[in-house]
C-alpha cells in the first residue's frame, strides 16, 4: 500500500499520461466525439500581380481572396498578400514580375494577360494561377489547356459562345443595326483575339465592325466620338485599356442615344446597355479554388486543366437603356435566365 506522501506524485504521472494520450504528434487534437481539427496555423504568402485597376479586374481579385478565405486562408490570420498593380505601364509590369521572381511566396496570382505573360517568363519555381486571360494559348502562357504542364494554370475569362449569343441578341432585337463601333487597343493581344472573333460573329448577321484604335486610356473618349455617325451601336471587348476609360464611352453613348454593348458584366453595371457574360467576382472565385487545391492539397499546377466560364447569361441595364434610347421589351427580358441578378436598375 502506497504511503500518503507518494499519492500526489503518482496521480500527477497518471494525469500527465492521460493528457498526452489526448494529443498527437502531427499537430491535431481530438475533440469530444472523436473528431479531429487542425491546430497547425501555417502562414501562406501570396503575390498578386494586376495589370491595372478597373471594376472587372478588381472584382476578380476580390473573388480570388474570398475563395481562399472560405477555405480557411485569410488575410490578418494566416495569409500575407503582396499586391502589386502596374497601372497599365509595361516597364512597371516587368519590374513587378522580376521582384516576384526574387521573393519567396507559396503562390503567385496574376490578373490579366499582360501581367501573366510577364510573370510566366520570370517565375519558374513557384505555382502560378492566372485569371482574366482571354486566350492563354495564343498568349503563349500555356501550350495546352487540358494539360498546361510546368508551374502554370488558371481560368480564362472568355467563352466564344458569349460573343455569338450577344451578336444573335443584337441581330434579333435590333434589325436596324448594320454597323457596330469598336474602340480598341490593338496592342493588347486579348483585345485583338476577341475583336477578330466578334468581327466574324457580327459578319454572320451582315453587321460590319468599325474600329477606332487607341494606345492609352486618355484616347478613349476621342475614339468613341469618332465613331458617332459611323456606327449604329458601340461594342467593347475585354480590352483593359478601353475598359479603364469606359466612362467616356458611356458618356458619348448617352449623349448620342447609341446602344452600347459590352463583353463584361461590370461594364453593364457601370452604364453599358447589355452583354452576355458573368460576374468577375465568380470568375476570381474559381481561380481561388484552384489556388486552394495547390496550397492545401499539394496539387501540381501543370496537372490542373485551364478552365473557362461555362455559366453565361444575358445582362441588361434598364437605366442605361433609357439613356441610350433603347426600348426594352418583355421579350428581351425573357432572354435573361437569372432576372434577380442580371436585370439591373429595375
C-alpha positions, -999 to +999 in steps of 0.1 A: +000+000+000+013+035-011+021+059+016+000+091+015+030+113+007+036+095-026+000+097-037+001+132-053+032+122-073+015+091-087-016+110-095+004+136-114+021+110-135-012+093-144-028+127-152+001+136-175-001+103-193-038+107-199-034+142-213-006+130-236-029+103-249-054+130-260-029+147-283-010+136-314+024+143-328+011+156-361-004+188-347-040+176-344-062+175-313-091+151-305-123+167-297-154+153-280-169+125-301-135+116-316-134+142-344-101+159-352-093+195-362-061+210-374-042+233-350-014+239-375-016+276-383+007+277-413+011+312-428+008+314-465+025+340-487+009+350-520+020+376-546-007+392-568+002+410-600-026+430-616-021+449-649-043+479-640-073+490-620-108+486-633-140+470-619-137+436-636-101+431-626-107+443-591-137+420-587-115+391-599-090+398-571-118+401-546-134+368-557-100+351-555-093+362-519-129+352-510-123+317-521-092+314-501-110+328-470-138+303-474-111+276-473-096+289-441-068+311-457-075+347-448-056+380-445-049+391-410-049+355-399-027+331-418-023+348-452+002+375-463-006+391-496+019+412-516-003+430-541+012+450-569-006+470-597+012+480-628-013+508-636-011+498-673+027+506-675+048+479-693+080+488-675+063+486-641+047+453-651+080+438-659+096+452-627+068+436-607+074+402-623+111+404-616+105+413-580+081+384-575+107+361-590+133+371-564+109+369-534+097+338-516+060+331-520+039+300-519+019+310-550+016+338-575-018+350-587-018+370-620-047+391-632-050+398-670-029+387-700-001+412-697+006+405-660+005+368-666+029+369-696+055+389-676+053+366-645+054+334-665+086+345-682+103+354-649+089+329-624+098+293-628+100+280-592+065+290-578+030+279-587+012+305-609-026+308-611-040+332-636-074+348-643-089+374-667-068+360-696-087+358-729-066+332-748-038+316-727-026+295-757-024+324-781-007+345-755+019+317-750+011+313-713+004+276-717+007+253-747-022+231-738-055+238-720-061+203-708-025+196-696-008+230-692+024+215-677+051+234-658+041+256-630+011+275-645-027+270-647-058+292-643-091+304-656-098+320-690-124+348-690-136+342-725-161+318-739-167+321-777-203+313-770-207+346-752-200+368-783-221+345-805-251+348-782-246+386-779-245+391-817-275+369-821-293+390-795-284+423-813-295+409-847-328+396-833-339+427-814-321+455-833-326+448-870-317+484-879-281+480-865-259+475-895-226+489-882-210+485-847-183+508-835-154+492-815-128+512-795-098+490-793-061+490-782-047+467-809-016+463-789-034+442-764-034+405-776-065+396-758-084+425-773-073+416-808-083+380-804-118+390-792-121+416-819-115+391-847-139+367-832-166+394-828-160+406-864-167+370-876-198+367-854-212+400-865-204+392-901-228+362-900-256+388-894-242+411-921-232+436-894-199+455-900-175+461-872-159+496-874-127+501-854-113+532-836-078+525-824-063+538-791-029+533-774-039+545-739-069+553-718-068+591-724-076+585-761-108+565-754-133+594-754-120+609-787-121+574-803-157+570-792-166+604-806-151+595-839-175+566-842-206+588-839-222+589-873-202+559-885-218+533-863-253+523-851-241+509-818-210+506-797-192+474-786-162+467-764-141+436-759-122+426-727-097+453-735-081+466-703-071+499-718-106+506-731-124+493-700-103+515-678-117+545-698-152+531-704-169+560-686-161+581-717-178+556-740-209+556-717-210+594-718-208+595-756-233+567-760-258+585-737-253+619-753-260+605-788-285+578-779-263+550-792-269+515-777-237+503-760-230+465-758-200+453-738-183+420-731-184+420-693-210+423-665-191+451-647-193+475-677-230+469-680-233+476-643-214+509-649-237+520-677-235+499-709-268+485-720-262+448-724-239+419-726-238+381-724-215+373-696-209+366-659-197+383-627-160+386-624-162+380-587-173+345-596-145+342-621-119+351-595-135+327-571-129+299-595-093+308-597-091+309-559-104+274-557-076+262-579-051+280-556-066+263-526-061+229-543-024+238-548-018+253-514-037+228-492-039+197-513-004+198-529-018+197-565+007+204-593-005+234-614+007+217-646-018+189-639-048+211-635-067+219-667-073+256-676-110+262-672-133+288-687-166+304-676-194+280-685-223+298-669-234+327-692-264+349-691-278+380-708-273+411-686-295+442-691-292+476-676-326+493-678-314+527-667-287+527-694-313+515-720-334+546-713-303+569-715-293+554-748-327+554-765-334+517-762-369+504-755-366+472-736-393+447-744-406+418-724-391+395-750-357+409-743-362+405-705-372+369-711-337+362-726-323+367-691-323+335-670-314+350-636-337+380-636-329+389-600-292+393-606-289+401-643-316+427-649-301+458-634-317+491-623-352+477-624 
